[in-house]
Structure formats: C-alpha cells, structure tokens
Amino acid sequence: MNNFNNKDAQEYLYKSYTSVDGLWFMKVEELLSFEKALQLDIKVWEIVPKIQSRFIKSRLISSNKNFSNQNSLEQLFVCFKIKLKYDGFKFKALKSKNKKKIEFIISKCPWHELLINSKRENIAEKIGSNICKTEYKIWAKEFGDNIKFELTEQLCNGCCNCRISYNIL
C-alpha cells in the first residue's frame, strides 16, 4: 500500500470505470443484440453527464467564491474542461470573442481508443454518433436551456478530431 499513490488510485478507478462500461455493453450485446445494447447505453448516457456535471459544479461552487451557482456558458466551459481532462481526452478549449460560443477540439478520445484496442472499431461510428451526441447534449442542458450543442466532426467517423461547440441561443 505504501507505493500506491493518488495517481495510482485515479488510474485504478478510471480503468474500473471504463472496463465496467465496456463489459456491460458487450454482455448486453451477447444476451440481446448490438441494437438493444446501444439503446440501453443511450439511456445510461442520458444520466451519467448529469451526475458528472453536477458533481464538478458543486465542487467548484464550494471551493471557489468566483464560481456561482448560476448556470452559464462560462460555467459549462470550466466544468467540461475538467471532465475532458479527468476522462483522459487530449483537447483544445476555445472561446469566441463575443463569449456566445465555446468549442472543444478533441484530438484523442479514450473511448475511441478503447474500441480500436479491443478490435471493435467497426462499431465506433455507430456508438460515437449516438452516445456522444446524447452525452454532450445533456451537458449543455445542465448549464442552461438557452445553450445549443453541435458535434460537427468525430474521430470515430474518420475525422482527425472531434469538434464540439456550445452556443448561446
């Protein structure tokens, strides 16, 4: 235990989280079908972003006097960067000058890499098109009904990046 540090604990929990997600999907797929597994996975990913965003937001509110509990595009920008960082994405985060648009350009997606490493890249496009759109739309909704989400490029669709943008309506 003496050699088990915080980074090891973080890696352990992350590995467990991604393994459970992948194994759960594969077992449902074996039992029912790919389409049924995907339908259920979408239902799960309608809830997970609520848990993640609310957790991050509450931590920032309690630890930072400048971070209010008012929903905003700026809050989404800060919280979504934390989510991407801790989920192991490589990305750039950009803000428009008028502060009505934020954009995330993802060059490395750990979920996409897991599918490639497990020789399941043939389903990556279908999973990414459904799960990412579901997840990122919920992130927008958690920070305001006036925030529109758009996913214009995806690694799993053969693009060199994922491009996610959030705009104030």
Secondary structure, 3 states (H helix, E strand, C coil): CCCCCHHHHHHHHHHHHHHHHHHHHHHHHHHCCHHHHHHHHHHHCCCHHHHHHHHHHHHHHHHCCCCCCCCCHHHHHHHHHHHHHHCCCEEEEEECCCCCEEEEEEEECHHHHHHHHCCCHHHHHHHHHHHHHHHHHHHHHHCCCCEEEEEEECHHHCCCCEEEEEEEC
